[in-house]
Amino acid sequence: MAIVKKIVDEHQGRIKVNNREAVGAVVSITLPLAALPTSEHRSHNLSSEA
């Protein structure tokens, strides 16, 4: 769990743990959506990869 927390923290996410009586626990991980690259950013990446 410590490794998972470190990865989630590095991505500005959240971990939520809920204890459920007699059935175990529920662990939820929420990560923010990444911004879509602009067309300018995409063309720059294509030219730098060639």
mmCIF file of the N, C-alpha and C atoms, coordinates in Angstrom:
data_MODEL
# 
_entry.id   MODEL 
# 
loop_
_atom_site.group_PDB 
_atom_site.id 
_atom_site.type_symbol 
_atom_site.label_atom_id 
_atom_site.label_alt_id 
_atom_site.label_comp_id 
_atom_site.label_asym_id 
_atom_site.label_entity_id 
_atom_site.label_seq_id 
_atom_site.pdbx_PDB_ins_code 
_atom_site.Cartn_x 
_atom_site.Cartn_y 
_atom_site.Cartn_z 
_atom_site.occupancy 
_atom_site.B_iso_or_equiv 
_atom_site.pdbx_formal_charge 
_atom_site.auth_seq_id 
_atom_site.auth_comp_id 
_atom_site.auth_asym_id 
_atom_site.auth_atom_id 
_atom_site.pdbx_PDB_model_num 
ATOM 1   N N  . MET A 1 1  ? 0.819   -1.191 0.000   1.00 0.00 ? 1  MET A N  1 
ATOM 2   C CA . MET A 1 1  ? 0.000   0.000  0.000   1.00 0.00 ? 1  MET A CA 1 
ATOM 3   C C  . MET A 1 1  ? 0.867   1.260  0.000   1.00 0.00 ? 1  MET A C  1 
ATOM 4   N N  . ALA A 1 2  ? 2.020   1.208  0.606   1.00 0.00 ? 2  ALA A N  1 
ATOM 5   C CA . ALA A 1 2  ? 2.899   2.385  0.649   1.00 0.00 ? 2  ALA A CA 1 
ATOM 6   C C  . ALA A 1 2  ? 3.364   2.778  -0.754  1.00 0.00 ? 2  ALA A C  1 
ATOM 7   N N  . ILE A 1 3  ? 3.652   1.787  -1.591  1.00 0.00 ? 3  ILE A N  1 
ATOM 8   C CA . ILE A 1 3  ? 4.083   2.074  -2.958  1.00 0.00 ? 3  ILE A CA 1 
ATOM 9   C C  . ILE A 1 3  ? 2.935   2.686  -3.752  1.00 0.00 ? 3  ILE A C  1 
ATOM 10  N N  . VAL A 1 4  ? 1.737   2.145  -3.575  1.00 0.00 ? 4  VAL A N  1 
ATOM 11  C CA . VAL A 1 4  ? 0.557   2.678  -4.256  1.00 0.00 ? 4  VAL A CA 1 
ATOM 12  C C  . VAL A 1 4  ? 0.331   4.122  -3.834  1.00 0.00 ? 4  VAL A C  1 
ATOM 13  N N  . LYS A 1 5  ? 0.430   4.409  -2.537  1.00 0.00 ? 5  LYS A N  1 
ATOM 14  C CA . LYS A 1 5  ? 0.227   5.776  -2.045  1.00 0.00 ? 5  LYS A CA 1 
ATOM 15  C C  . LYS A 1 5  ? 1.240   6.732  -2.662  1.00 0.00 ? 5  LYS A C  1 
ATOM 16  N N  . LYS A 1 6  ? 2.495   6.301  -2.752  1.00 0.00 ? 6  LYS A N  1 
ATOM 17  C CA . LYS A 1 6  ? 3.538   7.155  -3.328  1.00 0.00 ? 6  LYS A CA 1 
ATOM 18  C C  . LYS A 1 6  ? 3.217   7.474  -4.790  1.00 0.00 ? 6  LYS A C  1 
ATOM 19  N N  . ILE A 1 7  ? 2.805   6.479  -5.561  1.00 0.00 ? 7  ILE A N  1 
ATOM 20  C CA . ILE A 1 7  ? 2.479   6.694  -6.973  1.00 0.00 ? 7  ILE A CA 1 
ATOM 21  C C  . ILE A 1 7  ? 1.275   7.618  -7.118  1.00 0.00 ? 7  ILE A C  1 
ATOM 22  N N  . VAL A 1 8  ? 0.235   7.375  -6.326  1.00 0.00 ? 8  VAL A N  1 
ATOM 23  C CA . VAL A 1 8  ? -0.968  8.209  -6.387  1.00 0.00 ? 8  VAL A CA 1 
ATOM 24  C C  . VAL A 1 8  ? -0.638  9.644  -5.986  1.00 0.00 ? 8  VAL A C  1 
ATOM 25  N N  . ASP A 1 9  ? 0.140   9.827  -4.933  1.00 0.00 ? 9  ASP A N  1 
ATOM 26  C CA . ASP A 1 9  ? 0.548   11.176 -4.511  1.00 0.00 ? 9  ASP A CA 1 
ATOM 27  C C  . ASP A 1 9  ? 1.321   11.898 -5.612  1.00 0.00 ? 9  ASP A C  1 
ATOM 28  N N  . GLU A 1 10 ? 2.215   11.190 -6.299  1.00 0.00 ? 10 GLU A N  1 
ATOM 29  C CA . GLU A 1 10 ? 3.014   11.800 -7.364  1.00 0.00 ? 10 GLU A CA 1 
ATOM 30  C C  . GLU A 1 10 ? 2.146   12.265 -8.530  1.00 0.00 ? 10 GLU A C  1 
ATOM 31  N N  . HIS A 1 11 ? 0.958   11.692 -8.653  1.00 0.00 ? 11 HIS A N  1 
ATOM 32  C CA . HIS A 1 11 ? 0.044   12.065 -9.736  1.00 0.00 ? 11 HIS A CA 1 
ATOM 33  C C  . HIS A 1 11 ? -1.106  12.939 -9.235  1.00 0.00 ? 11 HIS A C  1 
ATOM 34  N N  . GLN A 1 12 ? -0.926  13.509 -8.049  1.00 0.00 ? 12 GLN A N  1 
ATOM 35  C CA . GLN A 1 12 ? -1.927  14.389 -7.429  1.00 0.00 ? 12 GLN A CA 1 
ATOM 36  C C  . GLN A 1 12 ? -3.301  13.706 -7.312  1.00 0.00 ? 12 GLN A C  1 
ATOM 37  N N  . GLY A 1 13 ? -3.266  12.427 -6.974  1.00 0.00 ? 13 GLY A N  1 
ATOM 38  C CA . GLY A 1 13 ? -4.499  11.667 -6.799  1.00 0.00 ? 13 GLY A CA 1 
ATOM 39  C C  . GLY A 1 13 ? -4.860  11.515 -5.334  1.00 0.00 ? 13 GLY A C  1 
ATOM 40  N N  . ARG A 1 14 ? -5.927  10.761 -5.102  1.00 0.00 ? 14 ARG A N  1 
ATOM 41  C CA . ARG A 1 14 ? -6.384  10.508 -3.732  1.00 0.00 ? 14 ARG A CA 1 
ATOM 42  C C  . ARG A 1 14 ? -6.696  9.031  -3.553  1.00 0.00 ? 14 ARG A C  1 
ATOM 43  N N  . ILE A 1 15 ? -6.461  8.542  -2.339  1.00 0.00 ? 15 ILE A N  1 
ATOM 44  C CA . ILE A 1 15 ? -6.832  7.184  -1.960  1.00 0.00 ? 15 ILE A CA 1 
ATOM 45  C C  . ILE A 1 15 ? -7.845  7.293  -0.832  1.00 0.00 ? 15 ILE A C  1 
ATOM 46  N N  . LYS A 1 16 ? -8.930  6.548  -0.961  1.00 0.00 ? 16 LYS A N  1 
ATOM 47  C CA . LYS A 1 16 ? -9.956  6.535  0.071   1.00 0.00 ? 16 LYS A CA 1 
ATOM 48  C C  . LYS A 1 16 ? -10.189 5.075  0.476   1.00 0.00 ? 16 LYS A C  1 
ATOM 49  N N  . VAL A 1 17 ? -10.141 4.807  1.769   1.00 0.00 ? 17 VAL A N  1 
ATOM 50  C CA . VAL A 1 17 ? -10.357 3.452  2.280   1.00 0.00 ? 17 VAL A CA 1 
ATOM 51  C C  . VAL A 1 17 ? -11.546 3.479  3.221   1.00 0.00 ? 17 VAL A C  1 
ATOM 52  N N  . ASN A 1 18 ? -12.518 2.622  2.935   1.00 0.00 ? 18 ASN A N  1 
ATOM 53  C CA . ASN A 1 18 ? -13.698 2.496  3.794   1.00 0.00 ? 18 ASN A CA 1 
ATOM 54  C C  . ASN A 1 18 ? -13.775 1.079  4.339   1.00 0.00 ? 18 ASN A C  1 
ATOM 55  N N  . ASN A 1 19 ? -13.879 0.970  5.642   1.00 0.00 ? 19 ASN A N  1 
ATOM 56  C CA . ASN A 1 19 ? -14.033 -0.319 6.296   1.00 0.00 ? 19 ASN A CA 1 
ATOM 57  C C  . ASN A 1 19 ? -15.509 -0.716 6.249   1.00 0.00 ? 19 ASN A C  1 
ATOM 58  N N  . ARG A 1 20 ? -15.792 -1.901 5.756   1.00 0.00 ? 20 ARG A N  1 
ATOM 59  C CA . ARG A 1 20 ? -17.171 -2.382 5.681   1.00 0.00 ? 20 ARG A CA 1 
ATOM 60  C C  . ARG A 1 20 ? -17.307 -3.554 6.644   1.00 0.00 ? 20 ARG A C  1 
ATOM 61  N N  . GLU A 1 21 ? -18.214 -3.422 7.557   1.00 0.00 ? 21 GLU A N  1 
ATOM 62  C CA . GLU A 1 21 ? -18.391 -4.446 8.584   1.00 0.00 ? 21 GLU A CA 1 
ATOM 63  C C  . GLU A 1 21 ? -18.653 -5.816 7.964   1.00 0.00 ? 21 GLU A C  1 
ATOM 64  N N  . ALA A 1 22 ? -17.919 -6.788 8.410   1.00 0.00 ? 22 ALA A N  1 
ATOM 65  C CA . ALA A 1 22 ? -18.081 -8.202 8.064   1.00 0.00 ? 22 ALA A CA 1 
ATOM 66  C C  . ALA A 1 22 ? -17.862 -8.520 6.582   1.00 0.00 ? 22 ALA A C  1 
ATOM 67  N N  . VAL A 1 23 ? -17.512 -7.559 5.762   1.00 0.00 ? 23 VAL A N  1 
ATOM 68  C CA . VAL A 1 23 ? -17.268 -7.859 4.345   1.00 0.00 ? 23 VAL A CA 1 
ATOM 69  C C  . VAL A 1 23 ? -15.917 -7.365 3.844   1.00 0.00 ? 23 VAL A C  1 
ATOM 70  N N  . GLY A 1 24 ? -15.114 -6.749 4.670   1.00 0.00 ? 24 GLY A N  1 
ATOM 71  C CA . GLY A 1 24 ? -13.803 -6.289 4.234   1.00 0.00 ? 24 GLY A CA 1 
ATOM 72  C C  . GLY A 1 24 ? -13.730 -4.788 4.080   1.00 0.00 ? 24 GLY A C  1 
ATOM 73  N N  . ALA A 1 25 ? -12.926 -4.357 3.146   1.00 0.00 ? 25 ALA A N  1 
ATOM 74  C CA . ALA A 1 25 ? -12.707 -2.928 2.935   1.00 0.00 ? 25 ALA A CA 1 
ATOM 75  C C  . ALA A 1 25 ? -12.887 -2.584 1.460   1.00 0.00 ? 25 ALA A C  1 
ATOM 76  N N  . VAL A 1 26 ? -13.181 -1.315 1.205   1.00 0.00 ? 26 VAL A N  1 
ATOM 77  C CA . VAL A 1 26 ? -13.270 -0.793 -0.156  1.00 0.00 ? 26 VAL A CA 1 
ATOM 78  C C  . VAL A 1 26 ? -12.183 0.262  -0.295  1.00 0.00 ? 26 VAL A C  1 
ATOM 79  N N  . VAL A 1 27 ? -11.344 0.106  -1.302  1.00 0.00 ? 27 VAL A N  1 
ATOM 80  C CA . VAL A 1 27 ? -10.272 1.060  -1.566  1.00 0.00 ? 27 VAL A CA 1 
ATOM 81  C C  . VAL A 1 27 ? -10.573 1.732  -2.898  1.00 0.00 ? 27 VAL A C  1 
ATOM 82  N N  . SER A 1 28 ? -10.644 3.060  -2.887  1.00 0.00 ? 28 SER A N  1 
ATOM 83  C CA . SER A 1 28 ? -10.891 3.833  -4.105  1.00 0.00 ? 28 SER A CA 1 
ATOM 84  C C  . SER A 1 28 ? -9.687  4.704  -4.398  1.00 0.00 ? 28 SER A C  1 
ATOM 85  N N  . ILE A 1 29 ? -9.261  4.705  -5.648  1.00 0.00 ? 29 ILE A N  1 
ATOM 86  C CA . ILE A 1 29 ? -8.162  5.559  -6.088  1.00 0.00 ? 29 ILE A CA 1 
ATOM 87  C C  . ILE A 1 29 ? -8.723  6.506  -7.135  1.00 0.00 ? 29 ILE A C  1 
ATOM 88  N N  . THR A 1 30 ? -8.520  7.810  -6.924  1.00 0.00 ? 30 THR A N  1 
ATOM 89  C CA . THR A 1 30 ? -8.986  8.829  -7.853  1.00 0.00 ? 30 THR A CA 1 
ATOM 90  C C  . THR A 1 30 ? -7.775  9.570  -8.391  1.00 0.00 ? 30 THR A C  1 
ATOM 91  N N  . LEU A 1 31 ? -7.673  9.620  -9.724  1.00 0.00 ? 31 LEU A N  1 
ATOM 92  C CA . LEU A 1 31 ? -6.582  10.339 -10.376 1.00 0.00 ? 31 LEU A CA 1 
ATOM 93  C C  . LEU A 1 31 ? -7.170  11.417 -11.279 1.00 0.00 ? 31 LEU A C  1 
ATOM 94  N N  . PRO A 1 32 ? -6.504  12.573 -11.357 1.00 0.00 ? 32 PRO A N  1 
ATOM 95  C CA . PRO A 1 32 ? -7.015  13.632 -12.238 1.00 0.00 ? 32 PRO A CA 1 
ATOM 96  C C  . PRO A 1 32 ? -6.802  13.259 -13.704 1.00 0.00 ? 32 PRO A C  1 
ATOM 97  N N  . LEU A 1 33 ? -7.666  13.773 -14.556 1.00 0.00 ? 33 LEU A N  1 
ATOM 98  C CA . LEU A 1 33 ? -7.500  13.577 -15.992 1.00 0.00 ? 33 LEU A CA 1 
ATOM 99  C C  . LEU A 1 33 ? -6.318  14.395 -16.480 1.00 0.00 ? 33 LEU A C  1 
ATOM 100 N N  . ALA A 1 34 ? -5.575  13.849 -17.399 1.00 0.00 ? 34 ALA A N  1 
ATOM 101 C CA . ALA A 1 34 ? -4.469  14.594 -18.002 1.00 0.00 ? 34 ALA A CA 1 
ATOM 102 C C  . ALA A 1 34 ? -5.041  15.544 -19.041 1.00 0.00 ? 34 ALA A C  1 
ATOM 103 N N  . ALA A 1 35 ? -4.424  16.673 -19.199 1.00 0.00 ? 35 ALA A N  1 
ATOM 104 C CA . ALA A 1 35 ? -4.840  17.632 -20.221 1.00 0.00 ? 35 ALA A CA 1 
ATOM 105 C C  . ALA A 1 35 ? -4.496  17.055 -21.592 1.00 0.00 ? 35 ALA A C  1 
ATOM 106 N N  . LEU A 1 36 ? -5.384  17.261 -22.541 1.00 0.00 ? 36 LEU A N  1 
ATOM 107 C CA . LEU A 1 36 ? -5.109  16.819 -23.901 1.00 0.00 ? 36 LEU A CA 1 
ATOM 108 C C  . LEU A 1 36 ? -4.098  17.763 -24.539 1.00 0.00 ? 36 LEU A C  1 
ATOM 109 N N  . PRO A 1 37 ? -3.126  17.218 -25.257 1.00 0.00 ? 37 PRO A N  1 
ATOM 110 C CA . PRO A 1 37 ? -2.142  18.099 -25.892 1.00 0.00 ? 37 PRO A CA 1 
ATOM 111 C C  . PRO A 1 37 ? -2.794  18.922 -26.997 1.00 0.00 ? 37 PRO A C  1 
ATOM 112 N N  . THR A 1 38 ? -2.316  20.142 -27.161 1.00 0.00 ? 38 THR A N  1 
ATOM 113 C CA . THR A 1 38 ? -2.820  21.004 -28.240 1.00 0.00 ? 38 THR A CA 1 
ATOM 114 C C  . THR A 1 38 ? -2.230  20.521 -29.561 1.00 0.00 ? 38 THR A C  1 
ATOM 115 N N  . SER A 1 39 ? -2.782  20.964 -30.673 1.00 0.00 ? 39 SER A N  1 
ATOM 116 C CA . SER A 1 39 ? -2.257  20.547 -31.981 1.00 0.00 ? 39 SER A CA 1 
ATOM 117 C C  . SER A 1 39 ? -0.814  21.017 -32.147 1.00 0.00 ? 39 SER A C  1 
ATOM 118 N N  . GLU A 1 40 ? -0.467  22.176 -31.576 1.00 0.00 ? 40 GLU A N  1 
ATOM 119 C CA . GLU A 1 40 ? 0.910   22.683 -31.642 1.00 0.00 ? 40 GLU A CA 1 
ATOM 120 C C  . GLU A 1 40 ? 1.848   21.750 -30.885 1.00 0.00 ? 40 GLU A C  1 
ATOM 121 N N  . HIS A 1 41 ? 1.424   21.282 -29.715 1.00 0.00 ? 41 HIS A N  1 
ATOM 122 C CA . HIS A 1 41 ? 2.234   20.382 -28.895 1.00 0.00 ? 41 HIS A CA 1 
ATOM 123 C C  . HIS A 1 41 ? 2.436   19.055 -29.622 1.00 0.00 ? 41 HIS A C  1 
ATOM 124 N N  . ARG A 1 42 ? 1.378   18.536 -30.257 1.00 0.00 ? 42 ARG A N  1 
ATOM 125 C CA . ARG A 1 42 ? 1.483   17.267 -30.981 1.00 0.00 ? 42 ARG A CA 1 
ATOM 126 C C  . ARG A 1 42 ? 2.453   17.376 -32.150 1.00 0.00 ? 42 ARG A C  1 
ATOM 127 N N  . SER A 1 43 ? 2.388   18.461 -32.922 1.00 0.00 ? 43 SER A N  1 
ATOM 128 C CA . SER A 1 43 ? 3.280   18.595 -34.078 1.00 0.00 ? 43 SER A CA 1 
ATOM 129 C C  . SER A 1 43 ? 4.727   18.768 -33.627 1.00 0.00 ? 43 SER A C  1 
ATOM 130 N N  . HIS A 1 44 ? 4.952   19.449 -32.493 1.00 0.00 ? 44 HIS A N  1 
ATOM 131 C CA . HIS A 1 44 ? 6.300   19.591 -31.953 1.00 0.00 ? 44 HIS A CA 1 
ATOM 132 C C  . HIS A 1 44 ? 6.850   18.228 -31.546 1.00 0.00 ? 44 HIS A C  1 
ATOM 133 N N  . ASN A 1 45 ? 6.049   17.403 -30.902 1.00 0.00 ? 45 ASN A N  1 
ATOM 134 C CA . ASN A 1 45 ? 6.507   16.074 -30.487 1.00 0.00 ? 45 ASN A CA 1 
ATOM 135 C C  . ASN A 1 45 ? 6.804   15.206 -31.689 1.00 0.00 ? 45 ASN A C  1 
ATOM 136 N N  . LEU A 1 46 ? 6.002   15.287 -32.732 1.00 0.00 ? 46 LEU A N  1 
ATOM 137 C CA . LEU A 1 46 ? 6.247   14.486 -33.913 1.00 0.00 ? 46 LEU A CA 1 
ATOM 138 C C  . LEU A 1 46 ? 7.557   14.863 -34.563 1.00 0.00 ? 46 LEU A C  1 
ATOM 139 N N  . SER A 1 47 ? 7.857   16.167 -34.672 1.00 0.00 ? 47 SER A N  1 
ATOM 140 C CA . SER A 1 47 ? 9.084   16.602 -35.322 1.00 0.00 ? 47 SER A CA 1 
ATOM 141 C C  . SER A 1 47 ? 10.312  16.275 -34.471 1.00 0.00 ? 47 SER A C  1 
ATOM 142 N N  . SER A 1 48 ? 10.184  16.256 -33.161 1.00 0.00 ? 48 SER A N  1 
ATOM 143 C CA . SER A 1 48 ? 11.341  15.963 -32.309 1.00 0.00 ? 48 SER A CA 1 
ATOM 144 C C  . SER A 1 48 ? 11.606  14.465 -32.202 1.00 0.00 ? 48 SER A C  1 
ATOM 145 N N  . GLU A 1 49 ? 10.611  13.624 -32.545 1.00 0.00 ? 49 GLU A N  1 
ATOM 146 C CA . GLU A 1 49 ? 10.804  12.175 -32.465 1.00 0.00 ? 49 GLU A CA 1 
ATOM 147 C C  . GLU A 1 49 ? 11.477  11.629 -33.728 1.00 0.00 ? 49 GLU A C  1 
ATOM 148 N N  . ALA A 1 50 ? 11.439  12.384 -34.809 1.00 0.00 ? 50 ALA A N  1 
ATOM 149 C CA . ALA A 1 50 ? 11.973  11.890 -36.094 1.00 0.00 ? 50 ALA A CA 1 
ATOM 150 C C  . ALA A 1 50 ? 13.477  11.864 -36.112 1.00 0.00 ? 50 ALA A C  1 
# 
